[in-house]
Amino acid sequence: MKNLFLIILILFAISGNSPGQLLNSSFEDWQQGEPVNWMSNDISGDMITQSSDAYEGNSSLILKPADLLGSGFPVFLFSSDAEGNGHPITQKYTSLKGYYKLSAAAEDVLWISVVITESDSTVIGGGMIYLKEEKTNWTEFDIPILYDNLNGNPQMAYVTIALLDTAIGSANVNSVAFIDNFSLENTTSVDDGKIISDNFLLEQNFPNPFNPSTKISWSSNVAGKQTLKIYNILGNEVATLVDEFKEAGSYSVEFNSKGLTSGIYFYTLSVGNKSQTKKMILLQ
C-alpha cells in the first residue's frame, strides 16, 4: 500500500510552468499543514510539520514517521505543485544542496533523491544520498547530479525526501529529521566531467509500460566488464541481468518482473566506470 501511494504521486501528469529554481525551497510557505508546491503521504496530519528552528529564514520542515497500528509508517515528501507537476528548470544543474538535522532510530535513514526529466518524462539525470549519522546542528548535504544525455533538455526536477528503513519499507516512530534551504547549484558544459561518456548507448526498454516482461537493448563500442541492474524507486537493487565481460557490440536481454509490484523502476547499465540509467514502468 505504501509503495502504491508513492507510485501514484510520481505518476501525476507533467505539464508546463515558468522556469526557475525549486519552488518554496526553504519551506517558508505553508497551506493546510503542508509546504506549498510539495506533496506528502501524511496520513496522520503530523508526519510533515513546520518548525521555527530554521537554518535560514523563518521556518524549516520536520519529517517524522507515524505510529500506525503499533508500527512505524514511513514519511515521504515530493516536489510538486497543486496540480501534481514537478518543479520547472531549464538548465543542467550539477548539484542539489541543502541543510538537515537528523536523529535516525534503529536502521532508519534520511533518503533524498533528485531526478531530472525532459518534457516527456524521460529521465536524463539524477542523484541520491542516504544520511544516517546523527546531526544535532544544521549540516549541509551535497548530492551530485549525473547526466546520461548531453543533448537532453531539462524541463522538470523531481525531489523526493523520505525517512525510513529502506531494507524493509517501514520506519521507527522515534526517528525525526529537519530539512531547510534546498538549492540547485552550478550548470554543466559540453566538457563537464559529470556528463556521462558516449562510449555506449542504452536504449529505452520495449514495451514500456510492460507486463510481465520487457526487452532492454544496448550497444557499446568498447569491450569491458558490463553490468545491467534493476532498481526500485527507493534505490534498492531488485535484479542483476548482466554481470560479465563483453566485447564491443549490440546486446539485448529480457527482464521478467515476476514477484515485483506495479510501479516505477530504473535500469542502469555500467561499462567500466561509466553508466547510464533509464526509467521503466511496470503495470500489473
Rosetta blueprint (number, residue, H / E / L):
1 M L
2 K H
3 N H
4 L H
5 F H
6 L H
7 I H
8 I H
9 L H
10 I H
11 L L
12 F L
13 A L
14 I L
15 S L
16 G L
17 N L
18 S L
19 P L
20 G L
21 Q L
22 L L
23 L L
24 N L
25 S L
26 S L
27 F L
28 E L
29 D L
30 W E
31 Q E
32 Q L
33 G L
34 E E
35 P E
36 V L
37 N L
38 W E
39 M E
40 S E
41 N L
42 D L
43 I L
44 S L
45 G L
46 D L
47 M L
48 I E
49 T E
50 Q E
51 S E
52 S L
53 D L
54 A L
55 Y L
56 E L
57 G L
58 N L
59 S L
60 S E
61 L E
62 I E
63 L E
64 K L
65 P L
66 A E
67 D E
68 L E
69 L L
70 G L
71 S E
72 G E
73 F E
74 P L
75 V E
76 F E
77 L E
78 F E
79 S E
80 S L
81 D L
82 A L
83 E L
84 G L
85 N L
86 G L
87 H E
88 P E
89 I L
90 T L
91 Q L
92 K L
93 Y E
94 T E
95 S E
96 L E
97 K E
98 G E
99 Y E
100 Y E
101 K E
102 L E
103 S E
104 A L
105 A L
106 A L
107 E L
108 D L
109 V E
110 L E
111 W E
112 I E
113 S E
114 V E
115 V E
116 I E
117 T E
118 E L
119 S L
120 D L
121 S L
122 T L
123 V E
124 I E
125 G E
126 G E
127 G E
128 M E
129 I E
130 Y E
131 L E
132 K L
133 E L
134 E L
135 K E
136 T E
137 N E
138 W E
139 T E
140 E E
141 F E
142 D E
143 I E
144 P E
145 I L
146 L E
147 Y E
148 D L
149 N L
150 L L
151 N L
152 G L
153 N L
154 P L
155 Q L
156 M E
157 A E
158 Y E
159 V E
160 T E
161 I E
162 A E
163 L E
164 L E
165 D L
166 T L
167 A L
168 I L
169 G L
170 S L
171 A E
172 N L
173 V L
174 N L
175 S L
176 V E
177 A E
178 F E
179 I E
180 D E
181 N E
182 F E
183 S E
184 L E
185 E E
186 N E
187 T E
188 T L
189 S L
190 V L
191 D L
192 D L
193 G L
194 K L
195 I E
196 I L
197 S L
198 D L
199 N L
200 F E
201 L E
202 L E
203 E L
204 Q L
205 N L
206 F E
207 P L
208 N L
209 P L
210 F E
211 N L
212 P L
213 S E
214 T E
215 K E
216 I E
217 S E
218 W E
219 S E
220 S E
221 N L
222 V L
223 A L
224 G E
225 K E
226 Q E
227 T E
228 L E
229 K E
230 I E
231 Y E
232 N E
233 I L
234 L L
235 G L
236 N L
237 E E
238 V E
239 A E
240 T E
241 L E
242 V E
243 D E
244 E E
245 F E
246 K E
247 E L
248 A L
249 G E
250 S E
251 Y E
252 S E
253 V E
254 E E
255 F E
256 N E
257 S L
258 K L
259 G L
260 L L
261 T L
262 S L
263 G E
264 I E
265 Y E
266 F E
267 Y E
268 T E
269 L E
270 S E
271 V E
272 G L
273 N L
274 K E
275 S E
276 Q E
277 T E
278 K E
279 K E
280 M E
281 I E
282 L E
283 L L
284 Q L
